[in-house]
Amino acid sequence: MATPDPLPLPDFVSWPIFPFVGDLQVREVQPRRAEDHPRDGEPGGSPCRACAAPDAEYLWVDDRWRVTPPLRPSAGSVACT
C-alpha cells in the first residue's frame, strides 16, 4: 500500500510570530471510535456535579439554567472600592 502524501501545513506556520522552528508534520488522522466515552451525568459516566449541587451555590437559577460565578477572577476583572 502506498503512503499517502502528507497533509499541507497551514499558512500561519510561516508567520514571523509563529513560535516553533524545525520540521513540522501534520499528524495522521486516527480512525473514529465506535463510541464516545460517556459524559458526566450520562449512564456509565461520572455523576454530574452541577446537577448534584444545591441551588444555593448558584447566582441565579430557573427551570433550565443555573449561573455560577467564575472560580477565580479573570484578567479583565476590576475590584470595586
Backbone atoms as SQL, in Angstrom:
CREATE TABLE atoms (id INTEGER PRIMARY KEY, chain TEXT, resi INTEGER, resn TEXT, atom TEXT, x REAL, y REAL, z REAL);
INSERT INTO atoms VALUES
  (1, 'A', 1, 'MET', 'N', 0.849, -1.181, 0.000),
  (2, 'A', 1, 'MET', 'CA', 0.000, 0.000, 0.000),
  (3, 'A', 1, 'MET', 'C', 0.889, 1.236, 0.000),
  (4, 'A', 2, 'ALA', 'N', 0.594, 2.170, -0.859),
  (5, 'A', 2, 'ALA', 'CA', 1.396, 3.385, -0.975),
  (6, 'A', 2, 'ALA', 'C', 1.104, 4.331, 0.181),
  (7, 'A', 3, 'THR', 'N', 2.132, 5.023, 0.632),
  (8, 'A', 3, 'THR', 'CA', 1.971, 6.016, 1.687),
  (9, 'A', 3, 'THR', 'C', 1.337, 7.257, 1.088),
  (10, 'A', 4, 'PRO', 'N', 0.236, 7.754, 1.698),
  (11, 'A', 4, 'PRO', 'CA', -0.403, 8.948, 1.137),
  (12, 'A', 4, 'PRO', 'C', 0.477, 10.176, 1.346),
  (13, 'A', 5, 'ASP', 'N', 0.279, 11.173, 0.484),
  (14, 'A', 5, 'ASP', 'CA', 1.019, 12.419, 0.643),
  (15, 'A', 5, 'ASP', 'C', 0.641, 13.056, 1.970),
  (16, 'A', 6, 'PRO', 'N', 1.605, 13.677, 2.654),
  (17, 'A', 6, 'PRO', 'CA', 1.270, 14.326, 3.925),
  (18, 'A', 6, 'PRO', 'C', 0.363, 15.529, 3.690),
  (19, 'A', 7, 'LEU', 'N', -0.438, 15.837, 4.684),
  (20, 'A', 7, 'LEU', 'CA', -1.311, 16.997, 4.574),
  (21, 'A', 7, 'LEU', 'C', -0.470, 18.264, 4.586),
  (22, 'A', 8, 'PRO', 'N', -0.887, 19.296, 3.869),
  (23, 'A', 8, 'PRO', 'CA', -0.113, 20.543, 3.871),
  (24, 'A', 8, 'PRO', 'C', -0.260, 21.262, 5.207),
  (25, 'A', 9, 'LEU', 'N', 0.784, 21.983, 5.591),
  (26, 'A', 9, 'LEU', 'CA', 0.733, 22.783, 6.814),
  (27, 'A', 9, 'LEU', 'C', -0.053, 24.061, 6.546),
  (28, 'A', 10, 'PRO', 'N', -0.716, 24.608, 7.571),
  (29, 'A', 10, 'PRO', 'CA', -1.449, 25.861, 7.373),
  (30, 'A', 10, 'PRO', 'C', -0.492, 27.023, 7.150),
  (31, 'A', 11, 'ASP', 'N', -0.996, 28.086, 6.549),
  (32, 'A', 11, 'ASP', 'CA', -0.172, 29.246, 6.218),
  (33, 'A', 11, 'ASP', 'C', 0.467, 29.909, 7.432),
  (34, 'A', 12, 'PHE', 'N', -0.184, 29.838, 8.591),
  (35, 'A', 12, 'PHE', 'CA', 0.335, 30.582, 9.735),
  (36, 'A', 12, 'PHE', 'C', 1.679, 30.061, 10.243),
  (37, 'A', 13, 'VAL', 'N', 2.105, 28.879, 9.830),
  (38, 'A', 13, 'VAL', 'CA', 3.414, 28.396, 10.286),
  (39, 'A', 13, 'VAL', 'C', 4.553, 29.217, 9.675),
  (40, 'A', 14, 'SER', 'N', 4.277, 29.995, 8.660),
  (41, 'A', 14, 'SER', 'CA', 5.317, 30.836, 8.059),
  (42, 'A', 14, 'SER', 'C', 5.279, 32.281, 8.573),
  (43, 'A', 15, 'TRP', 'N', 4.332, 32.603, 9.462),
  (44, 'A', 15, 'TRP', 'CA', 4.267, 33.951, 10.023),
  (45, 'A', 15, 'TRP', 'C', 5.487, 34.211, 10.895),
  (46, 'A', 16, 'PRO', 'N', 5.990, 35.425, 10.943),
  (47, 'A', 16, 'PRO', 'CA', 7.153, 35.743, 11.779),
  (48, 'A', 16, 'PRO', 'C', 6.915, 35.502, 13.273),
  (49, 'A', 17, 'ILE', 'N', 5.655, 35.564, 13.725),
  (50, 'A', 17, 'ILE', 'CA', 5.388, 35.375, 15.147),
  (51, 'A', 17, 'ILE', 'C', 5.134, 33.913, 15.517),
  (52, 'A', 18, 'PHE', 'N', 5.159, 32.998, 14.541),
  (53, 'A', 18, 'PHE', 'CA', 4.933, 31.587, 14.839),
  (54, 'A', 18, 'PHE', 'C', 6.056, 31.094, 15.740),
  (55, 'A', 19, 'PRO', 'N', 5.752, 30.508, 16.910),
  (56, 'A', 19, 'PRO', 'CA', 6.781, 30.255, 17.924),
  (57, 'A', 19, 'PRO', 'C', 7.621, 28.991, 17.743),
  (58, 'A', 20, 'PHE', 'N', 7.416, 28.210, 16.709),
  (59, 'A', 20, 'PHE', 'CA', 8.147, 26.957, 16.568),
  (60, 'A', 20, 'PHE', 'C', 9.065, 26.987, 15.353),
  (61, 'A', 21, 'VAL', 'N', 10.181, 26.269, 15.453),
  (62, 'A', 21, 'VAL', 'CA', 11.104, 26.141, 14.331),
  (63, 'A', 21, 'VAL', 'C', 11.346, 24.655, 14.093),
  (64, 'A', 22, 'GLY', 'N', 11.847, 24.335, 12.933),
  (65, 'A', 22, 'GLY', 'CA', 12.153, 22.943, 12.629),
  (66, 'A', 22, 'GLY', 'C', 11.086, 22.328, 11.747),
  (67, 'A', 23, 'ASP', 'N', 11.232, 21.035, 11.529),
  (68, 'A', 23, 'ASP', 'CA', 10.300, 20.314, 10.667),
  (69, 'A', 23, 'ASP', 'C', 9.003, 20.035, 11.412),
  (70, 'A', 24, 'LEU', 'N', 7.915, 20.450, 10.834),
  (71, 'A', 24, 'LEU', 'CA', 6.591, 20.173, 11.387),
  (72, 'A', 24, 'LEU', 'C', 5.863, 19.244, 10.442),
  (73, 'A', 25, 'GLN', 'N', 5.058, 18.369, 11.024),
  (74, 'A', 25, 'GLN', 'CA', 4.255, 17.460, 10.222),
  (75, 'A', 25, 'GLN', 'C', 2.853, 17.425, 10.790),
  (76, 'A', 26, 'VAL', 'N', 1.868, 17.281, 9.927),
  (77, 'A', 26, 'VAL', 'CA', 0.501, 17.103, 10.362),
  (78, 'A', 26, 'VAL', 'C', 0.337, 15.640, 10.758),
  (79, 'A', 27, 'ARG', 'N', -0.206, 15.422, 11.946),
  (80, 'A', 27, 'ARG', 'CA', -0.403, 14.064, 12.442),
  (81, 'A', 27, 'ARG', 'C', -1.445, 13.338, 11.607),
  (82, 'A', 28, 'GLU', 'N', -1.257, 12.047, 11.423),
  (83, 'A', 28, 'GLU', 'CA', -2.214, 11.232, 10.679),
  (84, 'A', 28, 'GLU', 'C', -3.547, 11.195, 11.422),
  (85, 'A', 29, 'VAL', 'N', -4.638, 11.305, 10.698),
  (86, 'A', 29, 'VAL', 'CA', -5.960, 11.257, 11.293),
  (87, 'A', 29, 'VAL', 'C', -6.235, 9.835, 11.747),
  (88, 'A', 30, 'GLN', 'N', -6.631, 9.701, 12.996),
  (89, 'A', 30, 'GLN', 'CA', -6.925, 8.388, 13.561),
  (90, 'A', 30, 'GLN', 'C', -8.347, 7.981, 13.184),
  (91, 'A', 31, 'PRO', 'N', -8.621, 6.681, 13.106),
  (92, 'A', 31, 'PRO', 'CA', -9.985, 6.255, 12.785),
  (93, 'A', 31, 'PRO', 'C', -10.947, 6.632, 13.911),
  (94, 'A', 32, 'ARG', 'N', -12.209, 6.822, 13.571),
  (95, 'A', 32, 'ARG', 'CA', -13.211, 7.152, 14.567),
  (96, 'A', 32, 'ARG', 'C', -13.415, 5.997, 15.533),
  (97, 'A', 33, 'ARG', 'N', -13.743, 6.361, 16.769),
  (98, 'A', 33, 'ARG', 'CA', -14.068, 5.341, 17.768),
  (99, 'A', 33, 'ARG', 'C', -15.483, 4.836, 17.522),
  (100, 'A', 34, 'ALA', 'N', -15.744, 3.624, 17.934),
  (101, 'A', 34, 'ALA', 'CA', -17.093, 3.067, 17.790),
  (102, 'A', 34, 'ALA', 'C', -18.075, 3.838, 18.672),
  (103, 'A', 35, 'GLU', 'N', -17.613, 4.284, 19.863),
  (104, 'A', 35, 'GLU', 'CA', -18.463, 5.024, 20.786),
  (105, 'A', 35, 'GLU', 'C', -17.638, 6.093, 21.482),
  (106, 'A', 36, 'ASP', 'N', -18.279, 7.173, 21.867),
  (107, 'A', 36, 'ASP', 'CA', -17.642, 8.178, 22.709),
  (108, 'A', 36, 'ASP', 'C', -17.576, 7.670, 24.143),
  (109, 'A', 37, 'HIS', 'N', -16.670, 8.248, 24.919),
  (110, 'A', 37, 'HIS', 'CA', -16.684, 7.982, 26.348),
  (111, 'A', 37, 'HIS', 'C', -17.957, 8.592, 26.913),
  (112, 'A', 38, 'PRO', 'N', -18.581, 7.964, 27.910),
  (113, 'A', 38, 'PRO', 'CA', -19.793, 8.568, 28.468),
  (114, 'A', 38, 'PRO', 'C', -19.481, 9.908, 29.130),
  (115, 'A', 39, 'ARG', 'N', -20.342, 10.870, 28.940),
  (116, 'A', 39, 'ARG', 'CA', -20.167, 12.197, 29.523),
  (117, 'A', 39, 'ARG', 'C', -20.669, 12.203, 30.964),
  (118, 'A', 40, 'ASP', 'N', -20.230, 13.206, 31.715),
  (119, 'A', 40, 'ASP', 'CA', -20.715, 13.348, 33.082),
  (120, 'A', 40, 'ASP', 'C', -22.229, 13.464, 33.071),
  (121, 'A', 41, 'GLY', 'N', -22.880, 12.711, 33.938),
  (122, 'A', 41, 'GLY', 'CA', -24.336, 12.738, 34.034),
  (123, 'A', 41, 'GLY', 'C', -25.025, 11.722, 33.157),
  (124, 'A', 42, 'GLU', 'N', -24.285, 11.067, 32.252),
  (125, 'A', 42, 'GLU', 'CA', -24.878, 10.035, 31.410),
  (126, 'A', 42, 'GLU', 'C', -24.658, 8.673, 32.051),
  (127, 'A', 43, 'PRO', 'N', -25.489, 7.688, 31.720),
  (128, 'A', 43, 'PRO', 'CA', -25.249, 6.342, 32.250),
  (129, 'A', 43, 'PRO', 'C', -23.836, 5.869, 31.903),
  (130, 'A', 44, 'GLY', 'N', -23.137, 5.373, 32.892),
  (131, 'A', 44, 'GLY', 'CA', -21.767, 4.913, 32.692),
  (132, 'A', 44, 'GLY', 'C', -20.726, 5.992, 32.896),
  (133, 'A', 45, 'GLY', 'N', -21.156, 7.242, 33.018),
  (134, 'A', 45, 'GLY', 'CA', -20.242, 8.356, 33.245),
  (135, 'A', 45, 'GLY', 'C', -20.222, 8.755, 34.709),
  (136, 'A', 46, 'SER', 'N', -19.421, 9.748, 35.024),
  (137, 'A', 46, 'SER', 'CA', -19.368, 10.268, 36.383),
  (138, 'A', 46, 'SER', 'C', -20.656, 11.019, 36.688),
  (139, 'A', 47, 'PRO', 'N', -21.017, 11.103, 37.980),
  (140, 'A', 47, 'PRO', 'CA', -22.193, 11.909, 38.317),
  (141, 'A', 47, 'PRO', 'C', -21.977, 13.372, 37.921),
  (142, 'A', 48, 'CYS', 'N', -23.030, 14.041, 37.561),
  (143, 'A', 48, 'CYS', 'CA', -22.958, 15.440, 37.163),
  (144, 'A', 48, 'CYS', 'C', -22.863, 16.314, 38.412),
  (145, 'A', 49, 'ARG', 'N', -21.715, 16.961, 38.605),
  (146, 'A', 49, 'ARG', 'CA', -21.510, 17.798, 39.796),
  (147, 'A', 49, 'ARG', 'C', -22.447, 18.994, 39.784),
  (148, 'A', 50, 'ALA', 'N', -22.687, 19.571, 38.609),
  (149, 'A', 50, 'ALA', 'CA', -23.559, 20.740, 38.529),
  (150, 'A', 50, 'ALA', 'C', -24.991, 20.381, 38.939),
  (151, 'A', 51, 'CYS', 'N', -25.478, 19.233, 38.514),
  (152, 'A', 51, 'CYS', 'CA', -26.844, 18.830, 38.851),
  (153, 'A', 51, 'CYS', 'C', -26.966, 18.452, 40.332),
  (154, 'A', 52, 'ALA', 'N', -25.894, 17.923, 40.902),
  (155, 'A', 52, 'ALA', 'CA', -25.927, 17.496, 42.297),
  (156, 'A', 52, 'ALA', 'C', -25.779, 18.657, 43.271),
  (157, 'A', 53, 'ALA', 'N', -25.245, 19.783, 42.822),
  (158, 'A', 53, 'ALA', 'CA', -25.029, 20.929, 43.713),
  (159, 'A', 53, 'ALA', 'C', -26.363, 21.587, 44.056),
  (160, 'A', 54, 'PRO', 'N', -26.514, 22.090, 45.292),
  (161, 'A', 54, 'PRO', 'CA', -27.763, 22.762, 45.667),
  (162, 'A', 54, 'PRO', 'C', -27.888, 24.127, 44.991),
  (163, 'A', 55, 'ASP', 'N', -29.108, 24.602, 44.830),
  (164, 'A', 55, 'ASP', 'CA', -29.359, 25.897, 44.190),
  (165, 'A', 55, 'ASP', 'C', -28.629, 27.035, 44.897),
  (166, 'A', 56, 'ALA', 'N', -28.391, 26.927, 46.180),
  (167, 'A', 56, 'ALA', 'CA', -27.729, 27.989, 46.950),
  (168, 'A', 56, 'ALA', 'C', -26.305, 28.257, 46.467),
  (169, 'A', 57, 'GLU', 'N', -25.698, 27.327, 45.739),
  (170, 'A', 57, 'GLU', 'CA', -24.337, 27.522, 45.220),
  (171, 'A', 57, 'GLU', 'C', -24.318, 28.317, 43.919),
  (172, 'A', 58, 'TYR', 'N', -25.482, 28.711, 43.419),
  (173, 'A', 58, 'TYR', 'CA', -25.581, 29.413, 42.148),
  (174, 'A', 58, 'TYR', 'C', -26.014, 30.852, 42.357),
  (175, 'A', 59, 'LEU', 'N', -25.616, 31.716, 41.420),
  (176, 'A', 59, 'LEU', 'CA', -26.029, 33.118, 41.469),
  (177, 'A', 59, 'LEU', 'C', -27.482, 33.281, 41.061),
  (178, 'A', 60, 'TRP', 'N', -27.929, 32.456, 40.114),
  (179, 'A', 60, 'TRP', 'CA', -29.282, 32.554, 39.580),
  (180, 'A', 60, 'TRP', 'C', -29.687, 31.188, 39.067),
  (181, 'A', 61, 'VAL', 'N', -30.938, 30.827, 39.294),
  (182, 'A', 61, 'VAL', 'CA', -31.445, 29.513, 38.897),
  (183, 'A', 61, 'VAL', 'C', -32.867, 29.676, 38.374),
  (184, 'A', 62, 'ASP', 'N', -33.195, 28.958, 37.280),
  (185, 'A', 62, 'ASP', 'CA', -34.589, 28.826, 36.857),
  (186, 'A', 62, 'ASP', 'C', -34.797, 27.383, 36.422),
  (187, 'A', 63, 'ASP', 'N', -35.856, 27.097, 35.684),
  (188, 'A', 63, 'ASP', 'CA', -36.161, 25.714, 35.306),
  (189, 'A', 63, 'ASP', 'C', -35.135, 25.101, 34.362),
  (190, 'A', 64, 'ARG', 'N', -34.379, 25.944, 33.634),
  (191, 'A', 64, 'ARG', 'CA', -33.438, 25.421, 32.634),
  (192, 'A', 64, 'ARG', 'C', -31.993, 25.812, 32.861),
  (193, 'A', 65, 'TRP', 'N', -31.750, 26.878, 33.619),
  (194, 'A', 65, 'TRP', 'CA', -30.393, 27.418, 33.724),
  (195, 'A', 65, 'TRP', 'C', -29.959, 27.544, 35.170),
  (196, 'A', 66, 'ARG', 'N', -28.637, 27.409, 35.363),
  (197, 'A', 66, 'ARG', 'CA', -28.011, 27.654, 36.657),
  (198, 'A', 66, 'ARG', 'C', -26.745, 28.453, 36.362),
  (199, 'A', 67, 'VAL', 'N', -26.627, 29.628, 36.947),
  (200, 'A', 67, 'VAL', 'CA', -25.496, 30.513, 36.671),
  (201, 'A', 67, 'VAL', 'C', -24.572, 30.535, 37.880),
  (202, 'A', 68, 'THR', 'N', -23.288, 30.258, 37.635),
  (203, 'A', 68, 'THR', 'CA', -22.294, 30.274, 38.706),
  (204, 'A', 68, 'THR', 'C', -21.323, 31.425, 38.495),
  (205, 'A', 69, 'PRO', 'N', -20.713, 31.887, 39.577),
  (206, 'A', 69, 'PRO', 'CA', -19.647, 32.879, 39.409),
  (207, 'A', 69, 'PRO', 'C', -18.394, 32.175, 38.894),
  (208, 'A', 70, 'PRO', 'N', -17.446, 32.908, 38.320),
  (209, 'A', 70, 'PRO', 'CA', -16.203, 32.266, 37.898),
  (210, 'A', 70, 'PRO', 'C', -15.454, 31.721, 39.116),
  (211, 'A', 71, 'LEU', 'N', -14.686, 30.672, 38.905),
  (212, 'A', 71, 'LEU', 'CA', -13.921, 30.084, 40.006),
  (213, 'A', 71, 'LEU', 'C', -12.867, 31.042, 40.543),
  (214, 'A', 72, 'ARG', 'N', -12.312, 31.863, 39.672),
  (215, 'A', 72, 'ARG', 'CA', -11.342, 32.885, 40.082),
  (216, 'A', 72, 'ARG', 'C', -11.517, 34.090, 39.171),
  (217, 'A', 73, 'PRO', 'N', -11.149, 35.265, 39.627),
  (218, 'A', 73, 'PRO', 'CA', -11.323, 36.454, 38.793),
  (219, 'A', 73, 'PRO', 'C', -10.559, 36.334, 37.485),
  (220, 'A', 74, 'SER', 'N', -11.131, 36.888, 36.432),
  (221, 'A', 74, 'SER', 'CA', -10.439, 36.893, 35.155),
  (222, 'A', 74, 'SER', 'C', -9.508, 38.090, 35.088),
  (223, 'A', 75, 'ALA', 'N', -8.671, 38.137, 34.085),
  (224, 'A', 75, 'ALA', 'CA', -7.694, 39.229, 33.953),
  (225, 'A', 75, 'ALA', 'C', -8.395, 40.566, 33.746),
  (226, 'A', 76, 'GLY', 'N', -9.594, 40.566, 33.207),
  (227, 'A', 76, 'GLY', 'CA', -10.305, 41.801, 32.955),
  (228, 'A', 76, 'GLY', 'C', -11.144, 42.280, 34.143),
  (229, 'A', 77, 'SER', 'N', -11.175, 41.502, 35.247),
  (230, 'A', 77, 'SER', 'CA', -11.972, 41.896, 36.398),
  (231, 'A', 77, 'SER', 'C', -11.344, 43.066, 37.117),
  (232, 'A', 78, 'VAL', 'N', -12.199, 43.965, 37.589),
  (233, 'A', 78, 'VAL', 'CA', -11.730, 45.119, 38.354),
  (234, 'A', 78, 'VAL', 'C', -12.438, 45.099, 39.685),
  (235, 'A', 79, 'ALA', 'N', -11.669, 45.245, 40.738),
  (236, 'A', 79, 'ALA', 'CA', -12.258, 45.271, 42.076),
  (237, 'A', 79, 'ALA', 'C', -12.881, 46.634, 42.332),
  (238, 'A', 80, 'CYS', 'N', -14.073, 46.645, 42.882),
  (239, 'A', 80, 'CYS', 'CA', -14.734, 47.912, 43.228),
  (240, 'A', 80, 'CYS', 'C', -14.282, 48.325, 44.626),
  (241, 'A', 81, 'THR', 'N', -14.064, 49.614, 44.805),
  (242, 'A', 81, 'THR', 'CA', -13.659, 50.097, 46.125),
  (243, 'A', 81, 'THR', 'C', -14.698, 51.028, 46.681);
